[in-house]
């Protein structure tokens, strides 16, 4: 990225400059800009542009004035703060403490305005930067020759003890005409950003680039990505649960905010097949339910389309309200996906689940036959295989004639179980839950450390009609948010930032990677690009994010690790295999280690300058809607068009998907 250095500017002038789309980030020279305390606070607290707060100690009336201005910017929300390594020890200590407290990334800088010393001196300066707390080291010298320029660039090959990688953590270049090219070369070698002056007239030293010249050289005719005021489709996780609940309820339910997709339409078709009356009134569904009771229906054969969730909800629900024998069928990728562990879980409640086709293998596949009535009681089921069948049990057991205790051991996709409970609450169904884990888990509310959940389900309950709006889909939103974080900006409206959806964790991932994320008003979420760095994330509870998070990792400097690979084998495709093949075909260094996908990423600037954009060509989606969306986002950073063999499958969740 290009950082525009601003000095001798008033508050109003700075705000005007930050509106320029070529200003990706800015350094505010607090020692040279006449800003009041109030203006510093407003600038650093309200700007969505990543800002570096710099205040040279010798550039103010006194060192105390300099530290006051710098510390005020940090406390107000500066993304980065720069302090030279020659600063007094106490100032350095206080600076580091304040930055850590406020989440400001630390830049420790070394400048030599006379020459470029030998490599030993440069390495010592670099080591001091990290020893004094640097997240990013800045080493700038004065170059008088090509040899000087080569020497400053050689720092990118240095191996430092205690520093895993300099990728994304070093900005090293030379001042002077001889060092001019190093200001751009540093980006190719992995610098998170470089510096430019606002205009040629404002250059303060030989060799400086203007932001316009540098922007044109780096991006050429490539336009930044912009998504403004975009509305996401209804969450199919909420929609399918709510549609089935409304079909089971007494009375007419009204579900607002509905948008059609393949899986949700399959749920509506199933509701109609069960006897519910469905009307679409714009974006609102009016569903008159059947007032389901235990063992009331004769379902015969039911079709769940291509939806794994709908299938796993339907099996226990119809085993509770049906006559004890029915068949579940479907189409497309659903027919190839095993219902892993489903037979054992249903057997714990007295139901026999088997593949209809002979020789289908050990795991049950659709079409499948279901025999027996759901018997309430106490049972322990494994949670490693996911939450969908457990959600089906949570919807079915309240309809039985006795109470039940359902214990889930080693649960995964926990948020989806609580989405089920939230939907049930709307329809008058009450279920208690207790999580198991250590004190640290309970204090931090960290679901990944949960070892078990006990659901206490009261029987003889009845679904009652409900009116509520279906949330926007965070799994769909993740694709546009990643596109904005890497390639420009994105603004999405109508999103619930307090949602139970597991895929809301994309916000945490983007923040950890370094993107600028903000909420302008209720339901409006914005993201814009910033220097992106490698991250570590556990997606066991949000496996649907895996494809797009893998694409994000390809543009984050350094080695990212994404856990949860074991959850991917039985999705619409074998997603672990599909994602790894996609990355390798694109030229991204990636591998699977145990349960982790390891991705070595580079910034967009490094890929542009190094000729390492993602490789275009023919790609397969494996008929997986989430792979299509990930490939579309990846295409924004490809050297040539990415051609996808099956894009139509995106209709399963997001028929109107576009970037």
N, C-alpha and C positions, 0 to 999 in steps of 0.2 A: 504494500500500500504506500501511498504518497502522503507524507505529512507536510502540510504547509506551515512554515514558521512565520508567526505574526509578531511584529514588534512595532512600536511607535503608532499603535492603533487605539482609537477610542472604543468604548464599549459598543456604541452604535455601529462603528465601522466593522468591528469584529463580527457582530451579529449578521451584518449584510454579507460579509465574506463567507460565513458558514452556510449561507443559503445557496452558494455556488455548488452545483452538483459535482464539479471536478475537485472540490475540497473534500477528500475522503476522511481526513483527520487533521488536526491542527495542534501546533505547539504554541502556547500562549506564553510569551516572554514577560512574566510579571514584573521583572526588573526594568523593562523598557516600555511597557504599555501603561498609560496613566489611568489605572482603574481604582475606584474606591473599594472599600471592603464590601459594601453592599453589591457592587457590580461583580466582584469576584465571586461572591456567594451565588448570585443569580446565574452567572455564566456557567459555572461548573455544576450547579445543581439541576439546571433546566435544559442544557444542550444535549441533543441526541447524537451529536458528532463526537467521536472519541477525541478527547483533549489531553494533551500533555501539559502539565504545570511545570514551568521552569523559572527559577528565580536565582540568578547567579549572585552569590554572596557579596561579590565585589561590585555589583551593579546597582546597589541601593544605597540609600543614605547611611545605613548601618547594617551590620549583620543581623541585628535583632529585627529590623524592618523587613529584611529579606526573608528570614525564617517565618515571620508572622504572615506574610503574604502567601508563602508556599504552603504553610500549614493550614491556612484558611481554605485554600483551594482543595487540599486533600480532604479536609473535613466536609467540604461541600460536594464531594463526589467526583473528583478528578479521576479519570481512568488510569492515567500514568502520572508519575511525578519524577522529575530528574534532579539529582543532586550529584555534584562532582565528588570524586573520591578524595579530594584534598580537604573536604569539609572537616571542621573540628570533630573530635571523637564524640562529644556529647550531642552535637547537632546531628551527627550520623545516627547515633543511637535513638534519639527522639524521633527522627525522620522515619526510620525503619518501623518503630513501634506504632506511629500514627498511621503509616501506610497499611500495615497488617491489620490494624483495628478497623480501618475504613474500606478494606478491599481494594486499595489502590496498588497497581503494579509498580514496582520499583525499578527505575532506570538509574544506574550509577555510571557516571561518565568520566572519561579521561580525554583532555584536549591538549594538543601540542601545537602552538601557533607558529613555531619556528621551523620545525623539520619533522622528518619521520625517523625516529631512532631505530637502533638495530632490533632484530626480532626478539632478543632476550628481554629488552626493556618493554617491548610491546606485550609480550606474554606475561610479564610481571604486572603490568597495568591491567591486563585482562583478568588475571587471577585476583587482583585486589578488588575489582568491580564485584565479582561474585562473593569474595570473602566479606565484603561490606554489604551483603544482602541483596544483590541485584537479581531481579527476575529477568531483566534485559541489560546487557552490558553495551555501552556506547564508547567506542574508541575512535577518535578523530585526530588525524595528524595533518601536517602540511607537506604536500608532495612537491618536489622539485624535479623529479625525473620519473621515467617509466619504472625504474628499479624501486623507487619509493612506493609507487602505486602497487607494484607486485608484492612488496613486503607487507603492506597493510592488508591486502587481499588474502595473504597467506594465513592470516589469523583464523580464517574459516576452516582451516585444516588442523588446527591445534586440538590436542586432546588434553583436557584439564581434569585433574583428580577431583572427584566429588561433583562433577558436572556431566550428566548422562549424555547430553548432546547440545551443541550450539545451534542446532536448527531452530529458528524462530526466537533465539535468545541473544543474538549478537548483531549490532549495527556498527559496522566498521567501514570507514571510507576516508579519502584524503581531500583536503582543501587545496585550492590552487588549480591552475589549468592542467597541470600534470595529473591531478587527481580527479578531474572532471568525470571520467568514465566510471570511476569506482563508486560514484554516488548511485549509479544505476546497476552496476555489476553486483553490488551488495545484495540487491533483491534476488538476483539469479542464484546467489550462493546461499540464500535462506534467511536473509534479514527480514524481520517482521514488517519493517517500513524503512523508508529513507526520507530525506528532508529536501524541500524545495522552497524557493522564495515565491512570494505572491506574483510578482511581475519581474521582467528583466530589469526595469528601472529600480526595483527595490533590492536588487542583489547587493549584499554587503561584503562579498569576497569574490575573487576570481574563481571560475569553475562552477559557480552555482547555476543550477537549472531553474528556470521558471516552472511553476506548476503546470502551465499550459503545454510547454515543450515536453516535460517529463510525462505528462498524461498521454499526449499524442504518441510518444515513442513507446510507452508501455502497452497501451491498449489499441493503438491504431484506430480502426473504425468500429471496434467492438463497443456496443452500447451497454450501459449498466442495466441490470434487470430491475424492473419496477412493477410491483403489484399493489394497487391502491384500492382501498375500500372493498376488498373482496369478501364475499360471504361463503362460508363453508357449508357443505351438505349436512343434513341431520346425521347425528351419530347413529350408525346402524346397531351399535351395541345397545344403546338405549331404545332405539325404535323397535327392534325385533322383540325385545323383552316386553316393552309396553304394548305392542300389538297383540302378542299372545295373552298377556294378562287381561287386556280389554276384551278379548274373545272369550275368556273364561268368566268374566264378571257379570254381575246382574246390572242391567241398565245400559245406558249409552254413554260411552267415554268420548272425550274430544281431545285429540292429540295434535297440538299446534307445532309449527315449524317443520313439518314433514317434507322431505324431498325424496323422490323415488330413486331407488337403485336396485340392482338385481336381487340382493339378499333381502332387502326390506319388502320388495314386491312379493317375493316368495312367502314371506311371513303373512302378508295380507291374503294371498291365495289360500294358505293353510287355514287362516281364520275363517274365510268363507266356506271352506270345505268342512269345517267343524260345525257350521251352522250359524256363525255370527253374520250380521249384516254390516257391510262396509260401504261407506260413502266418502268420497273425496270432495271437500269444499275448499278449493284453492289449496293452500298449504296446510289445511287442517283435515285430519281424519276423524270421521264420526263412526264409531264402532259400537254396535249394539250386541252385547255379549249373550252367551247361552246360559249364564248362571250355573256353571258346572258344579256337579256333585260327584262324589266318589262312585266309580263304576257305573257311570250313567251312559257313556257313549259307545257306539259301535263303529270305530273309525275305519275298519277294513284296511285300505291302503292309503297312505298319506305321502305327499310329495313335498320335500323340503328344498327343492331347487338345487342350488350349488352351495348352499350354506352349511358349513360345519357347525356353527353356533345353533342355528335353528334345528338342525338334526339332534343335537345333544340336549336341547331344551325339550324337544317334542317327545323323545323316548320316555323319560320318567313321567312327564305330565300325562301323556296318554295311557301310560301304565297305571296311573292313579285313577283317571276318570273313565278309562275304556273298559271293554268287556273281557279283557284278558288275552286278546290275540289280535295283532295287527302287523302290517308290513310298512316299512319306511323305504321310500325310493327317492331318487334324485337324478342329477345329471352332471355332465362335465367333469371337472377335476374332483368333485366330491366322490365319484365312483372309484377313484384311485387312492383315496386317502384312508388309511386305517383308522378305526375308532379305538385308538390305543388304550388298553386298560378298561374299556367300557364294559365288557362282559363281566369282569370280576366285580366291578363297582355295582352294577345292576343286580348281580347274583346276591350281593350282600343284603338286598331288599326284596329277595324272592322272585326276581324277574330273570328269565332266560333270554339272552340276546345272542343271535347267531346270524352269520352271513346266509343269504338265501341261496347263493350259488355254491355248488359243491367244489371243493378244492380251492376255496378262496384264501386258504392260509390260516395261520394261527390267530391273527388279529381279525376282528369283525370288520367287514366292509359293507357299504351300501350297494345294492338293496339288502336290507336285513329284516329278519322276523323277530318280533317281540312277543313273548308268551309269559303269562302270569300277571297277577295283580301286585302293585307296589305295596309291600307290607311295611307299615311304620315300625319303628323300634330304635334300637341303639346299634350303631355300626361305625367302624373306622375305615376310612378310604384314603388311598394315597393321593397326594396333590401334585406330584411331580409332573403328571401328564397334562396339567392345565385346569382351568376353572369351569369350562363350559358344561360338562356333565354335572358337576357339583351345583352350578347355577340351576340346571334343570331340576335337580333334587330339591333345591331350596324353593322352587316354584311349585313342585308337586306335593311335597310332604304336608304342607298345611291343609291340603284337601282330604287327607286320609282321616280315618276315624279315631286315631290315637296319636299321642305325642311322640316325638322322635328326638333323639340326640345324634347328631351327625358330627363326627370328629374327622377333620382333615389333617393328615400328617404331611409335613414338608410341603406346604402349599406354595404354588406358583400362580402368577397372574392374580394375585390377591385383590387388586382394585376391582376386577370384574365381578368378583363375588359380592363386593359391597355395592356395585352398581345394581346388581340383582336385588339386594335388600332395599335399596333406595326406591327402585321401581315398585317393589312389593308394598312398601310403606304407602305409596300414593294410592294403591288399590286396597288399602285396609288390612293388609297381611302383616302381622308382627312376628319377628323372629329375633331372638337374642344371640349375641355372639361374644366369645371371649378368645382373645389371642394369647398364645403361649410364646414366651421368649424371656431373655434375661432382662435385667433392670435397664441396661443400656439401650436395648431396643425400645422398651416402653417409654423411656425418657426422651429418646430422639425421634420416636414415632417412625422408626425405620423398618418398613415391612419386609425388607430383604432378609432380616435376621429372625423373622417369625418362624418358629418350629412347628406350630400347629394352631388350628382354630377349632373351637367347639361351638357348633350351632345348636341352639335349643329351640326346636320347632314345635309350636302348639298345633295339635290337630283340630279337625272340625271347624276350620276357618272357611270363610267365603270371600271371594273377590267382589269388591264393590266398584262401580263405575268411577272414573276419575277424569279430571280435566287438568292438563298441564302441557307445557311446551317441551319439545325434544331438543336437547342441546346440539350445538354444532360439533362436528367431528374433529377431534384433535389429531387422529391418525392421518386424516386428509390434510389438515392444516400444516402438519409437520413438513410436508413436501414444499409448500410455498415458503415456509419460514426458513428452511435450509437454503432454498434458492436465494432468498433475500440476504441471508447471513454471508453467503459466499460471493454472490455476484452483484449485489446492489441493495435493495430494500424491499420490504413487504409490509403491508398494512391489512390486517384481517379484522372484520367486524362481526359482532354477535357471538363472541367466544366467552365461555365461562371459565375464568381463571381459578375458580374454586372447585372445579369439576372433580368427580371421582374417577374420570377416565384415566387409565394408566398412561395413555399416550401424552397426557399433559406434561409428562417428564421431559418432553422435547425442549421445554423452556429451560429446565435445569441444565440439560446437555448443552444448549446453545450458550448459556451464560458461562458454563465451565470452559467451553471452547473459546470464549472471548468475544462473542457477538454482542452488539448493543441491543438489549431487549427492553421495551417499555410498554406501559399501558396508558394510553392517552385519556381514555374515559371508560366508563363501564362497558366492558365487552369488546373494546378495540385494542388489539395487540399489534405492536410494531416491532420490527427487527431491521437492523441495518448492518452492513458489513463493517468489520473491524479486523485487526490482526488476529488470526485464528491459530490456536495452539492445540497440540495433542491433548487428549482427554482419556479418562477411564470411566466406563459406565457399565452397570449391570442391567441388562434388559430382560432378565428372567420374568419380570412382571409386566413387561411391555414388548413382547416379541415382534409385534407388527411394525415397530419402528426400525427394525434391523436394516432393511434395504436402504432407507434414506439416510440413516445415521452412518452407514458404511460409506455412502457417497460423501457425506460431510467430512468424515475422517480422511478421505483422499485429499482434501484441501486444507487440512490442519497440519501445521508444521510439526513433524516429529512422529513418534510411535504412539498410536492410540490403541487401546484394548477395550473390546466390547464383549462382555460375558453374556451367556445365554444361548450359545450355539445349539445346545441340546434341545431347545424348544422348537427348532425350526424344521425338523425333518418331515413333519406331517401337516405342514401348511398347504396352501394351494399348489405349491411346488416344494421340492426339497430345498428350502430357501438357503440353508447353509451352503449347499453345493452351488446353487444358482448365484448367490452373492459373490462367493469366492471366484467362480468362473468369470463373472462380469468384471470384477476388479482386475483380474489377471489379463483378461482380453483388452482392457482399457490401458494396460501398462502400469497399473498401480501395484506396488510391492505389498503383498498380503499373504497371510497364512493362517491356518487354524491350529491353535495350541490347546489341546484339551477342550474346555468349554468356552474358549475365548477366540474371537476373531481379532487378529493383530494386523493393523494397517499402518504402513509408513506413508505419511502424507507430506505434501508440499503446498505452500501457499499458491494462490492463483497467479501472483506476480512471478514467482519462481518458475512455475510451469510455462507461463507466457514467454519469459526471457530465455529459458533453457530449452525451449522446443519440446516441452514435456506435457503438453496438453493431453487430455484423455484421447485415446484412439477411437476414431469413428468406425463406421462399417456396419455390418449386419449382426444384430443381436437377437437372442431369443428371450422372450418374457416368460417362457414356460407356462403360458396361459395364466400367469399370476398377476393380478391387478396391482399389487404393491411393487412388483418388479417393474411394471410399465412406468409407474409414476417416478420411481427412483431413476430409471434410465432417461426419462424426459428431463429431469433436473440435471443429471450428469451431462446431458447433451449441451448444456449451456457452457460447459468447460471443455468441450471436445474440439479437436483440430479439424474435424470434418463431420458431416451429418451422421447421426446414429439412427439406423433403420431398424425398427422393431417388428418382428414377424407377426405378432398378434397384439394390437392395441385395443381391440374391442373389448377384451376381458376387463378393462378398467371399469366398465359399466357395473360390475359386481358391487362396487362401493361408491364410485364417483363418476357417473356417466358424463358429467359436464366438465371433467378435469381439463384444465388448460393452464399453462404458465403465463 
